């Protein structure tokens, strides 16, 4: 299983800003080997970083994108589901029964839900507000999303075990087509080797190893 090592910054005062101005990110490992296994469309760079301290884990996505697309809809989940976004899935084991999903657009809107195999989604499930926070910013040629999640909430969900979290890391990019509709390009850290795009499968997960927890 592909592994990303999450460094312990030994700092209880880490704050997310959503604008990459916190120098603590310079200590994190950089993950950039994302791909779209289902077509040959060129994709812009996606950079993922993660760090942790004794209480929380912090994630950062920096996405090169000169044309960020945000879908407009009165229904928040429908809007996020049709917008450019980054995604994190966490599972207890390969059975995916259950697993937990975060989909976040460049304006910090969160779609979080509990899932079971065969794309059975429970949108009534949400992370407790005091266990998660998101900040983001949109720039001329990129956007940044930063996320903080309490380690205790991940333990309670049984996804943080033995200092490791089995995690899917993804991105959706919506591109304008000739008929002026927007269609997604699906981007992933791990190639799940599926015939069609599918993040909701055991083969799309890698491992986050939390150092010195």
Phi, psi and omega in degrees: 000131177300140187233138172241130182266123182264112184286145174272120184270355177050045182218114182280355186253023179293135178231141172273145181238338181079005183229011176065022182269350178280119185293348181298334180294338180293342179275347186279152170290144181257127177247120183229001185274063175265153182209165169245099186288351190258354173204174184261011180297130176297143178238145177286162184297135170242126177242127179244139175222152174213145175219167175213161167235202185284347186243330189221160168244140186239135180238145173224132169247130170240115189244118174290120184195103180280353181225068179295133182247126177241119180281141181255123178202148177292335178272116186300312182296320177297320180295313179297320183294345180242019180244161166304141183195167171244157186218144172229128174243139179235136181228157175279321178200181187290352178289341183056036184228082004258186166219165190233135191238138173235125175233123191229128181268174185292354177259014177079008178286137184250132165244107182241140184202159176263141184227158174228169182307155180066032174058045173268108189252137176247097182279357174280345177276136177216152171296141174299139187300329181275004180252354184210146174211151181224140170224149183209170175205146179247129182240179185299322185234009179196167169225159183232135173234127176238140187226140171235133179228136179290139177296327181296322179296326179288326174294317181298329178275357180064032176253342172262107183222134179052041177065022181225152177227122175282118195224139168258136182235121190218172175208146173241131177239122179263124182246143179284132181261177181297329179272011175072012170273171179244130182236144186276146163251128186260126190236135187218151172290311183254130175285115182281354180057047174255153182293323178238161182303128180201111174271339187272060183212146185302331185282359181264004185260146169240195186234128169262122178253118181274115184283138173054042178282000000 
